[in-house]
Amino acid sequence: MPLESVQSVAPFPLPSREARGPGAPDDVWRALVDHAAAIAAHEPLLTRLARHWILGKPDFAAALGAMLADKSACEMTPRDVVADLVAEAVATEPDIARAAEADLAAILARDPAVKGAAHPFLFFKGFQALQMHRIAHHLWNAGRHDAALFFQSRGSEVFAVDIHPAAPVGRGVMLDHGTGLVVGETASIGNDVSILQKVTLGGTGKESGDRHPKVRDGVLLSAGAIVLGNIEIGRNPKVRAGSVVLHDVPPCATVAGIPARIVGWCKEGAPALSMDHELPEDGR
């Protein structure tokens, strides 16, 4: 049975209030501006940064473009050139900014360490790396593979997050920390997914073609999880830390071990939203 592609998910609305949880605002842009203004007023070190990336911009898309241009540019690719390319990508595909807003809302809802919307936008490399990938994916789909690989390379260098630009990613995705994340060319990631550090969505050898995992909506991939091969992680499973997954995981299953096996089932909701990494005593 063919696996559906997350590329079919369009447009990218914000998650529902229920999915976002009480920590996420209804107006992400307003929350971002308000928090950035507070930071600029109270921390002189960050006044210029807050103004340059957020407070001096007319909307979320412009702020996103400024941040990505600064993070992507290097000596051989000047900021102005990168900024024009990013602006063109966001203007051509508005869903890039909408998905980024949903990602930011997801972090606010799921990460108890976050004290306001500006913190992930300014400082969290998981969020920033994912948005850089969204630009790379846009360029890949537009046939600009060399430019897309540049953004992939910069993401790996700057954030230690390596996502192939061909891999589609849904909205409301949280890369918690992000360090060491590797996502292969034919992998896909659905909506409302949470992924921690050192996760690998990889192949099993030198085979060509469709060879990487398909991660469906609501999945929680805990730290160090390794998922290999053209397999499906169904809706709402939990892959526990350090597990090695080599076979399909059915919806709502909790898997653990090397190789991973089913050790429980979710009782309600998506593990990615609750961020519950524990296995209850009853095995469920």
N, C-alpha and C positions, 0 to 999 in steps of 0.2 A: 504494500500500500504506500503510495507516495506520501511524503511528509509535507504538510502545508508550509509555505514560506511566510516569515514574519513581514516580508516586504508587502504583503497584501494588506497590512494594517495601515489604514490611512483614513482621515488625517490623524494627527496626534493630539487629541484633547487632553487636558489635565485629567488625572485620575479622579474618580468620584470622591466626594467628601469622606465616605466610608473607607475607601481604599487609601486615601491620603492619611487619614488619622487626624487626631486633634492637633498635632504639631505643625501641620502644613496650612499656610494661608490660602484664602480664595484668590487673592491677587498677588501673584508671586513677584511681579515687577514692583509694585508698591512696597511690598515687604522688603525687597532688595534695596530700593532707594532709601527707605526709612532707616534701615540698619546701617547702610553705608554712610549716611549723613551723621548718625550717632558716632560711628567710628572716626570719621573725619574730624568731628568736633572735639573728641576726647583723646585721640592718639595722634600727635603731630607726625610721628613716623609714617603713618599711613594716609595722611590727608591727600597728598598728591595722587597716590594710587587709587584711592576711592573716587576722586574726582575724574581721573583719566579713564578709568574703566566703567564707572557707573554714573556718577552724579552729573557728569558733563554730556551724557548721552540721552537721546530723546526716547528710547524704548529699549526693551530687552534685547532685540536682535542687534542693535548697534553696540550695546554693551558687550554682548557675546563676541561680536566681531573684533572689538578692541582687545579684549582679553586674549583671544586666540591668535591674533596677529602678533602680539607681544611674546606669547609663549612659543610660537612657531618660528619666528624669524631667527636668522643666524647671519654670520658675517657674509656668506655668499648669497643669501636670499634676503635682501633688505626688507625692513618692516613695511614700507609703503607698498612694495610689490605684493607681499603676502597679504596685507590688509585689503588691497583691491581684489585679490582672488577670493578671500574669505567673504567679503561683502557681496561679490557676485554670486557666490554659492548660496548664501543666505537669502539673497533677493530672488534667486531662481527657484529655490526650494524652501519656502517659508516653514515647512514642517521641521526643518532643522532647529529653528529657534523654539518652536512649540514643543518639540521633544525635549529640548534642553530645559525648558520651564518645568515640564513634567518630571524630569530627572531631579531638578532642584527641589521640587515639592516632595519627591520621594525621600530625599535625604532628610529634609526637615521633619518628616513624619516618622522615620525609622531610626535615626541616629540620636541617641540621648545626649551625645557630647556636643551637639550643635546648639548654639545659643542665638542664632539669627541667620537670615538668608544670605547675608554677605559673606559669612565665614566659608561656606563651601565654594561660593563663586570666586572668592579672592585667594583661598588657601588650599582647598582640597584637590589634590592631584587626581584622585579617582574621577571626580566630576569633570575636571579640566581635560583629562585624557580622553574621556568618553566623547566630549564635544569636539575635540580634535579629530577623533575617529569619524564622527558624523560628517565632517568636511571631507575627509579622505574617501569615505564611502560615496558621497555625492560625486566627487571627481572620478572615482572608479567607474561608476555607472554612466558617467558622461563620456567615457572613453579616454580620459586623461590619466592613464595608468601611471605614468612616470611622476606626475604631480601628486597623485594619490600615495604612491610609495614614499615620496618625500615626507608627507605628513605622517605616515606610519613610522618612518625612521625617526622623525623628530619626537613623536610620542614615546617611542622606546628610549631615546636618549634622555629626554627631559623628565619623563614620569616613570620609567621602568615598566611601562604598560605596552604590550605588543599585540595589537589587534590587526589582522589582515584587513585591508580596505574593502575587500569583496564581501566581508561578513556583515549581514544586516543585523541591526540591533533595534528592538522596539523602544517604547517610551516608558517613563517611570522606572528607569533602571538605576540602581545604586551600586557603584564600585566602591566598596568600603576599603579605604586605604589604597587599593589598586596595585600596590607593588608586586611585581612578578607575575601579573596576569598575562597569559598567552592564549590567543584565540586564532584558530587556523582559518584558512581561506574559505572553506565550504561549510564552516560552522554557522549557526544562526542563534540569536538570543531573542526571546519574546518580550512581552510587556510585563512590567511590575516584577522584575527579577532583581534579586540581591546577590552580589558576588563579592566574596572577601579576597584577601591577598593570596598570592601564590596559587591561584586556580589555573588549570590548564584544560583547554578544550582542543585536543590535538588528534592527530592521526595515529595509525598503528604501524606505519612503515613507509615504504617508498611508492605505494600505489598512487595512481592519479585518479582524477574524477572526484565524485562526491565521497569524501572520506573523513569528515569531521562531525562532531555532535550537533544535534538540534535541541536546543533548550527552550521549552515552551513557557507559557505564562506562569507567574507566581512561584518560580523555583528559587530555593535558597541553596547556594553553593558555598559551603563553609570553607574556612581557610585551608589551603593546601590540597583541596580536592582535585583529582585528576580524572578527566572523562575522555576516553579515547575511542576513536572510530566513528563510523557513520551510524550512530545510535540515537535514540530519542529519549530525552528526559521529559516525561509527560507533564501535564499541568499540575502545579502545586506540590511536587516532591521536595524532600529535604535530603541533601547529600552532606553527610557529616564530615567533619574536619579530617583530612588525611586519607580519605577513602580513594580507591581506584575503581572507577566504574567502567566496565567493559561490555555491558549489555544494556538493552532498553530498561528504563525505569518506569513503571506504570504510574498513572496519576495518583497523587496523594501519598505515595510510598515514602518511607524514611529508609535510606540505605546507608550502610557503614561497613568498613572493613577493606581488606586487600586479599582477594577481590571483593568488591562491595556486594552485600546481600541485603535483602529486605529485613529490617529489624522492627518495623512499626508502621503505623499509618496515621495520617493527619486526621484530627477530629473535626476541625472546622477552619475555613479560611485558607489563605495562602501563607506558607511559612516565610516567604520573602517579605511579607508585610509585618508579621509579628516579630521577625528576627529571633525566633526561639530556636536556639541551637541544641537544647537539651533533649534527651530521650526520657519521657516519663517512665515511672516504675512499672506501669502496666503495659509497656511496650507499644503504646499508641501515641 
